[in-house]
Amino acid sequence: MSNILKIVLNRAGIVPRHFSTAVAATNTATTPTTPGSDLSDEPVNIRNPYKQERKLCILCRMKIHPDYKNVRLLSQFQSPYTGRIYGRHITGLCKAKHDLVQREIFKSQNSGFMGTYTKSVDFTHDPRLFDPERPMRPHKY
Ligand SMILES: [Zn+2]
């Protein structure tokens, strides 16, 4: 900024919008700030607020390993009306756990612990992990 312009700005006492305020601030006498004080404009190291949290499915979060003998757990991923295994858009499971659950359900059905077309009546009043009518992820059907 030229000296003439500074003099003009000081006389007028106003700062036009298109001038940066940082330059104008140097004209006014301010108290010197140290980097440690609250008034300093030094960047502060903080956690990135825009970083997305890693999403874990319910089995990964609770560290549950499905087993073919745990019929109560496996039956929660089965429809009580048709015996169909719910898809990932309904259960919200990750691919690895979904494949594991599916494999364990087939193993359990072949062993005779679980029904193929029905769910055991003992487990009908178990709390539901998800609502099949309102899927967690949208799907194209
Ligand atoms: Zn998972």
Residues whose N, C-alpha, C, O or C-beta is under 5 A from the ligand:
A	BS01	ZN	C57 C60 C94 K97
